[in-house]
Amino acid sequence: MTAFTLSAVAPDPSWRDLRSHVRGFIADELAAQRFTPVIDGWLTGWSETFSRALAGQGWIGMTIPRQYGGQGRSHFERFVVTEELLVAGAPVAAHWIADRQVAPSLMRYGTEEQKNELLPAIAAGRCTFAIGMSEPDSGSDLASVRTRAVPVDGGWRLNGTKVWTSGAHHANKILVLARTSGSHADRHRGLSQLIVDLRAPGVNIVPIESLDGGHHFNEVVFTDCRVPAADLLGVEGEGWQQVTAELGYERSGPERFLSVALLVRLLIEHAASGAVSADPVLGQFVARLHGLHQMSLSVAAALERGENADAAAAMVKMLGTSTEGDLVQAADYIIGSMGGPLRDAVARATLQRPGFTLRGGTNEVLAGVVARGLGLR
């Protein structure tokens, strides 16, 4: 049987100092009214100004080697900073995708030219990315992509459509999974990743508005878009292997269970003041979040060791986003008819809730990933 383990991670004393530093920075930013805390801030809170302020602290590109403009720090240290930003409801969407998954992919598969051009810009908060994976009518079947790039003189001609592309209307570039050889029936073979300028000719970005009129998602249509040969990431035809490795970073982070951390904090504050009943259900959720914290931290340990963490990451994502949804429902019940900031937070979390278990792969798909990791199928 092939299995995976989630090992306990002992906290390093230096993490406490780092947490204190981040909390002090956030307190100063809030006092200066430089940002307003938001639910699901890693998706909805786009502020390039705030991201560059974080970059000035060395908190973007923390795991990027110093030779490429990063900090050369550990996945654990990045985890600490990430948690604190999420709990604060900070607007971190601008740098999130570039820092979370594009930078590790560049470090692993990129050419020296790509690393030297893009990694310092990501670490400085100057280069933002969207991810072009999902497509219309494909659901969570990532291997069914129909976007195709055909070789032409000097590069590729890209045609196709990507959907649910978070932040594409703001971002500088998009990392696109496309078929570059073979046929649709080949599934995992013949796929490649291309780095595409979102302002290039042949790129059309169509807004997808949320029920409340918010604009975070987009449909991105490529029509005879020319992509230079130098913007192929990794090896032609090996995009599937690259993407599955990348998903370990996308699925395992604390954003998969702390998207509504701001709501939890408000609930605890109101319970402490007696404004809402200290329902034991709240304590149960705090315990679940603590368990998820430990699981996610153990995946960070596996990534630090360079190990494959696909199945463990899928488990974190599946359990984490389910917990988020349950928490929003419970919060709505706990506060009853109460108004004010807590009601506003519950309303915002309710609007975001449908996306929790969809983005990054549905629970049904993730259950299959976990089962294969356990050798059950």
N, C-alpha and C positions, 0 to 999 in steps of 0.2 A: 504493500500500500504506500502511495505517495501522500505525505501529510505535511502540515505546516504547524508551527507552534507560535504562540504569542507569549513571549517571555517577559517577566517583570523587569522594569528598568529602575535602578536606584537613582534618585535625584542627585545631581551634582550641586554642591554648595554654591557654586558660581551662578547657578540659574536663579537663585533668590535675588542676587544683586542685579542681574539682568532684568528680572521681572520688576524690581523696584524702580529701575531706571526707566523702563517703558511706561510704567504707571505714572511716574512723575512727568514724563513728556506728555502723556495723554491729558493729565490734569491741567498742565499749562495750556495745552491747545484748547481744551474746553473752557478754561477761564478766560482765554482771549477770544472765545467764540469763533474759533477758526473752523469748527465743524459741529454739526448737530448729529447726535447718535441716531443710527437707523437700524431697523431690523433687516437682516440679510444683506449687510453692508458690503460683503465681498462680491455680490452681484449687482445691487442697486445703488451703491454709494461710489460713484465715479468722481474722483477729484484728483486731477493731476498735480494740483498744488500740494495737497496733503501727501501724495505719494512721493513727491520730490523732497518734502520735508523729512519723510521717513528715510529716503535715500541719503539725505544729509547726515542722518544718525548712523548710517551703515546698516539699516534694517531691511534693505532690498538687496537681493543677490547675495545673501549671507553665505550660501554654500558655494558660490562661484569662486574659483581660485583667484588669488590676488593678481596673478599675471594677466587676468582678463577683466580686471576692474572690480572684482568682488571682494568679499571679506575673508574667504577661506575658513569659515567657521563651520560648526557641525550642524547636522540635521536637528539635533536636540535644541541647540540655541535658536535656530529658526522656529522650531515648534513653540518655544516659550514666547517669542515675540508674536507669533501668529495667534496664539491663544489670547494674549492680552488685548490685541487689536480687535478680535472678534467679540470678546466680552464687553469691550467698550462701545461696540456698535460703530467702529470707525469706518470712514468711507475709503475702502482699500481696493475697490474694483479695478481701478485704472492699471495697477501693476500686477494684479493677482495672477492672471493666467500666464503672463510672461515669466513671472518669478516662480510660480508653482510647478509648471510643467514644460514650458518652452525652454527655459534655461537649462534644466537637466538634460533635455533631449539634445540641445546644442552641444553640451559638454560631452555627451556620449557619442553622438553621431556626426556632429558638425565638422566642416573643414576648418583649417586654421584661419582662413579668410573670414568665414562666417563667425567664428568665435571672436576674432579680433574686432569685427564690425559691430556685432549685435550684443554680445555679453556686457561690455562696458556701458552701452546705452541702456540696457535693461536694468543694470545695477544702479544707474543714475536716475532711473524713473523717466527716461527720455524716449524709450521705445516700448510701445504698448502692443499687445497681441490679442487677437481673437483665435478661436479654434474652429476649423472647418471639418467637422466629422459627420454629424447627423444630416440626413437628407429627407426630402419629402417622400412619403409612402414607404419609408424603410423602418420606421419605428426604432427599436433598439438593435436591429440587425445591422451592425456596423459594417460587416463584410459585404453587404449588398450594395455598396456605393456604386453609383452610375456616373458620377463626375469623371471625366476622362481628360487626360493630357497626352497629346500625341507629339512625337518628336518633330521639330522643325529646325531649320538652320539657326544655330545659336541658342537653342533652348526648347521650350515646349509651348504648345497652343492648348489652352485650358478651356473646357466647356462643361457646364453643369451647374447645379444649385445646391447650396448648403442652407440649413435651416436651424433655428434656435441658436444662432451665433451671438452669444452674449457680448455686448459692447462693440460690435463691428462698426457701428456708426461713429464711434469715437476713436477706435484703435488705428494704429499705423499699419500693421501687417496682420496677416492671417496665415496660420499653418494648416494647409489643406491636404486631406487624404484623397487621393485620386487614383484611378486606374491608368497605368502607363503602358501596360502590355497585357496580352491575353484577352479573355472575354469575361463577361459578367458571371458566367458559370464557373470560372476558376476560383471564385471566392477569395481565399487568403493569398493566392499567388498573383503577382503582377500589380500590386498596389505600391504607391510611393507617396512620400510627403514632400510638398512644395511650399516654400516661403513666398507669399504673394503680397505685393504692395496693394493695400486697399484703395489707394487713389489712382491705380494704374488704369489705362484705357481698357474697356471691356469688363469692368467690375461695377455692378449695380447693387446698391444696398437698399433693401425694402424694409421699412419698419414693421415690426409685429408688436402691436400695443396690448398691454395687459387689460384686464377688466376695468381697472381703475384709471385707465388712460396712460399708465406708465409705459415708458419705452426703454426696455433693457435688451430684448431679443430682436433678431433681424433675420431676414432671408437674404442671402448673398448669391447673386447670379453672375456666373462667369460666361461671357460670350466672346469667343476667340481672343481670350486674354493671353498675351505673350508673357511667358515667364522665362527669364534668363537661365541658362544651363547651370550657372553658379548658385542658383537658388533651390536646387534639389537638395533636400536634407537626407544624408545617409546614402544608402545604396539603392539604385533603381530596382523596384520589384520586391523590396524587403520592408515596405511600409507597414505591413500588418504586424510584424514582429516588433517594429519600433513603437507603434501605437499601443500595443498591449503592455509593453514595458512602461510607457508613459502614463497609462491609466493607473498604475500603482501610486503615482504621485497625485493624480487627480482625485482618487477615491478615498484615500486614507487620512487626509488631513483633518484637523479639528473643525474646519468649516462644515464637515458632514454631520456634526452634532451640536455646533455652536452658532448656527445661523440665527437662532432665536435666543441666544444667551442674554441679550438685553432684556427680553421679556422675563426670563428667569430672575434676573437681578431685581427688576421692578417688583415682581411677585414677592420675593424674599423681603424687600424693603417694606412693602405694604403689610406683609404678615407680621414683621417685627414691630411695626407701629400699631398693630391691631386693626388696621383698616380693612383687612380681609381675614377670614378664618385661616388659621395655620393648619390647613388641611393636611392630613398625613400623606395624601397623594403627592404633595409638593416634595416632601422628604423622599419619597420613592423615586421621583424624577431626578433629584439631586444625586441620589445613589447611582442611578443608571448613567448619568452624565459622568460621574467619577469613574465608573467602570469603562466607559467609552474612552475617557481620557487615557486610561492605562493601556487600553488596546491600541489606540492610535499612536501612543508613544512607543509601544513595542514595534509597530510598523516602521516608525522613524528610525528605530535601532537597526532593523533589518536593512533599511535603505542605507544607513550609515556604513553597514558592513558590506554593502554591495550585493546583497542577496535579493532573490526574486520574492516579491511580497504581493503578487497579484491576488491570490486567494484571500490572504489576510486583509488586504486593502478592501476587497469586495465585501468581506464580512463587516468591517468597520462602517463602510458606506451604507450597507443594507440595514444594519441595526441602528446606526446613528440617525439616518433620515426618518426611519420609522418612529424613533423616539421623539424627534422634533415634531412630527405630525401629531403624535399622541399628546405631547405637551401643550401644543396650541389648543387642541380640543379641551383638555383639562383646564387650561387657564380660562377659557371662555366660560366654563361652568363655575369655576371658583369665584370669579369676580362678579358674576350675576349681572345686575343692572348698573354697576358702577361706571361712571364716566371718567373723564380726565385722561392724563397721559397713559395710564395703564390700559384703559379701554382702546385708546388710539394704537397702542403697541399690539394688542390682541387683534385688532382689525387689520393692521398691516401684516401681521404674521399669518392671519387667515388667508389673505390674498396671495401670499407667497407660498403657502403650504402645498398646493398641488404640484409645484415644481420640485419639491424636496426629493421625492422618490423617483423622479424622472431624469433629472440632469445627472450625467455621469453613468447612466445605465439604470434600467428599471430593476425593481427587486426580483422579478422573475428571472431576468438575465443574470443578475448577481448570484442568485441561489445556484444557478448552474455552474458559475465560476467557482463558488465555494465547494460544491459537490465534487467537481473535478480535482480541486486542490486536496480534498480528503480521500481521493481515490475511489469515490463512490459511483463514478460514471465515466 
